[in-house]
């Protein structure tokens, strides 16, 4: 059974909605939640997620809000914190990893922490039972892909194309996937540009998909009520889960 990872931005449009959306996505078949940590310069994210980040920050998001939401949802659905290095570093990596462990967070996704630099922190994460998810991009050399794959935990985040999330590009990833499969049994999940229309095709040859912009675009739709947004992302999650496993 191929897995579905869903991203939502903490505090967008508000904290109560984040909690409700997370649990609704679990009911719809989402296996893992990426709980996004709002940041003012989300360099790997496209305009949709960037807008949600900025609105959450404008509404007063603080790191304590991440802890508050996580306390309520992470025991119910496997949860990763997805955020940029600066907020985690500013809070203190020892502190934030302790806070994550205490709230049943299973790991971190930090797009602007390259694998080579993450080595300095891996023992800290390992000692607390937290995964540090690595990215593999189609532009990476074979040598770099092999090294990342050997060190991978939980799953490998395979970037579908060079660029930002939500751009909807496509590249042939069969060679990259074969390099990874040669050195590890760790699952490969593909992200960037995955939605209801593309999920089935993108899921070929991998173990799961990661969907972010498609969900957040629904949450940005001001014509929908909160309950309508929840219903729509649940329907979307169910369709994606069915399509990648059909």
Steps between C-alpha positions, in 0.01 A plus 500: 500500500653829389500779757368855494673786680307827529638845578306777672625828649470537877268784596348545157234618501508448881614249760165331554464447128849349481402243763171419329665472158773268628255257656270517197789412272579200718141380464534540123795263484803728538784302656733781605445870558757766419418772748648811343683756714426846354809688384542834325725366223396143411746463213397149391130579494293653225263797525209299644681372808694827529171690522369269774827545689479877485134512607573277797791723604286811457238337723763472776641149464756409768694178553289437808204463264680216322546326834135558592365352178745210508395412853148442372562316175833315494379213715220451246688526170867450418633856491815661366598862554581657166682828532808701416816486706496854639198467736625166633854631548375818664299301753794265561529159339527319833187678620293450187589133467408443865171679440436287191569175681272598788215556253539174304642667190673238286748722320593819317512612139736797459531595132786747543719264705712313244588140571867588538421755772242280671771251597593723793153459651409141417618348826279743691197401295584130515542504878150643535340261256432773244546456127665767291355465152737539207425639156623352174471712187526397134797736467702316769802298394493123533759520777292747700179301450671183624637675809164654588321170446742314727430744785125529439244465778125432486475592131688682228335816369547476124458840337307456176683783323747779563315808623233590754191317621181522299667576167361187334805405296597144412831314463599138438610374842555131420879528513495687830261243648724214387803661666306521826361145479848362446620611844200514734160351578382833642171612347503767230224760501467750218405863553464826303213533254296209635122545485187307408584512130870408525522271804450167326768567238748648747454207739636251245812335633484659846338418833294809562418859409528830682227757434520860620398779265189316383363488855610851595338647188165375632567658838574831326162501323308782666176388333490187717395475863723315745281191486499509119880520497522197730259303282688592183847403626362174638351421161828592331702281738271202443522540123879525506537201730275293276673611180852412615384157610284410200 
